[in-house]
Amino acid sequence: MTIGSQLAWDDTVLPFQLDRSDIRGRVARLDGVLDQVLKQHAYPPQIEALVAETALLTALIGQAIKLRWKLSLQVRGKGPARLIATDYYGPSEDGQPARIRAYASFDKDRLDPHADPFSQIGEGYLAVLIDQGEGNVPYSGITPIAGGSLSACAETYFAQSEQLPTRFAVTFGRSQTPGQPLHWRAGGVMLQHMPKASPFVAQGAATGEGGLLTHADILSGDEGENWNRANLLLDTVEEMELIGPSVQPTDLLVRLFHEEQPRVFDAQPVRFGCSCSEEKVRNSLSIYSAKDIAHMTTPEGIVTADCQFCGAHYELDPATVGFEAEKSPDA
């Protein structure tokens, strides 16, 4: 494979369907997007790994949802990794790329450099938030941190909240192409059973960790056999097939699922993108009085704000912000 054909699949999400099994899925590869997300901050390795996994899950899930505006994942914990937040903005027009941004909040002094990144979250939850834009009521759902990985948490969320059997196989880490600098790269596959007519199909007691639902509580008979077969095939995937440059996603699907009759659809490009703006900063400050704004004003006589996602820096005239602003921003 040439470098050109390799790069053609970087920063894309490829939707597919397994016609024999009634299962849909996504293959994602993040390269430049992940590098841009992480280079905004000097995160420790454990936090970088958590952000990388969450960003990859966000790309896979975001593309699987009929999204008009934004999907957000938030991982909140009581451990050193306090918050991992990601946003996926659906394309504004057909053929346009989706956009991803992410950031983390953590307690550096409490991080264990020898511990597994997932263990740094501690007790907490994974939240999925879907905002379809103005005029629509945002949706949110949560699932506890459990199962040993963020991918397992996401699988539990779909089983518990949506009653959709879902499986993720992901890998991520620092990679180096000959002649190129070391950089972050991630790849993964998402499988999801087609929705049933009724969302309330689970029967009997839940068998998952902490009394939560699993795919076995939702599927039975031929559907259960189809799901198990597809998962066994996915279990054979190798890390280098997910993340490496030598196997195109279309070839990967044939390798894994050729007997399941895979059918691919148009790939979705993904780019790094932030929605911050001076106008949004001003809107966020509009609830404050002139006295509050005075407390926020620096010795240099300006109000400053920094975007946690992209690092953009804003400097505002204090007389133009707050609900008691003395003059307009354009003055």
VENWO-V215986 format. One record per residue. N is the residue number from 1. SS is DSSP state (alpha for helix, beta for strand, coil for the rest). Layout:
BEGIN
n->(N N)
ss->(SS SS)
END
This chain:
BEGIN
n->(1 2 3 4 5 6 7 8 9 10 11 12 13 14 15 16 17 18 19 20 21 22 23 24 25 26 27 28 29 30 31 32 33 34 35 36 37 38 39 40 41 42 43 44 45 46 47 48 49 50 51 52 53 54 55 56 57 58 59 60 61 62 63 64 65 66 67 68 69 70 71 72 73 74 75 76 77 78 79 80 81 82 83 84 85 86 87 88 89 90 91 92 93 94 95 96 97 98 99 100 101 102 103 104 105 106 107 108 109 110 111 112 113 114 115 116 117 118 119 120 121 122 123 124 125 126 127 128 129 130 131 132 133 134 135 136 137 138 139 140 141 142 143 144 145 146 147 148 149 150 151 152 153 154 155 156 157 158 159 160 161 162 163 164 165 166 167 168 169 170 171 172 173 174 175 176 177 178 179 180 181 182 183 184 185 186 187 188 189 190 191 192 193 194 195 196 197 198 199 200 201 202 203 204 205 206 207 208 209 210 211 212 213 214 215 216 217 218 219 220 221 222 223 224 225 226 227 228 229 230 231 232 233 234 235 236 237 238 239 240 241 242 243 244 245 246 247 248 249 250 251 252 253 254 255 256 257 258 259 260 261 262 263 264 265 266 267 268 269 270 271 272 273 274 275 276 277 278 279 280 281 282 283 284 285 286 287 288 289 290 291 292 293 294 295 296 297 298 299 300 301 302 303 304 305 306 307 308 309 310 311 312 313 314 315 316 317 318 319 320 321 322 323 324 325 326 327 328 329 330 331)
ss->(coil coil alpha alpha alpha alpha alpha alpha alpha coil coil beta beta beta beta beta beta beta coil coil coil coil beta beta beta beta beta beta beta beta coil alpha alpha alpha alpha alpha alpha alpha alpha coil coil coil coil coil alpha alpha alpha alpha alpha alpha alpha alpha alpha alpha alpha alpha alpha alpha alpha alpha alpha alpha alpha alpha coil coil coil coil coil beta beta beta beta beta beta beta beta coil coil coil beta beta beta beta beta beta beta beta beta coil coil coil coil coil coil coil coil beta beta beta beta beta beta beta beta beta coil alpha alpha alpha coil coil coil coil coil coil alpha alpha alpha alpha coil coil coil beta beta beta beta beta beta beta beta coil coil coil coil coil coil coil beta beta beta beta beta beta coil coil coil coil coil alpha alpha alpha alpha alpha alpha alpha alpha alpha alpha alpha alpha alpha coil coil coil beta beta beta beta beta beta beta beta beta beta coil coil coil coil coil coil coil beta beta beta beta beta beta beta beta beta beta beta coil coil coil coil coil coil coil coil coil coil coil coil coil coil coil alpha alpha alpha coil coil coil alpha alpha alpha alpha coil coil alpha alpha alpha alpha alpha alpha alpha alpha alpha alpha alpha alpha alpha alpha coil coil coil coil alpha alpha alpha alpha alpha coil coil coil coil coil alpha alpha alpha alpha alpha alpha alpha alpha alpha alpha alpha alpha coil beta beta beta beta beta beta beta beta beta beta beta coil coil coil coil coil alpha alpha alpha alpha alpha alpha alpha alpha coil coil coil coil alpha alpha alpha alpha alpha alpha alpha coil coil coil coil coil coil beta beta beta beta coil coil coil coil coil coil beta beta beta beta coil alpha alpha alpha coil coil coil coil coil coil coil coil coil coil coil)
END
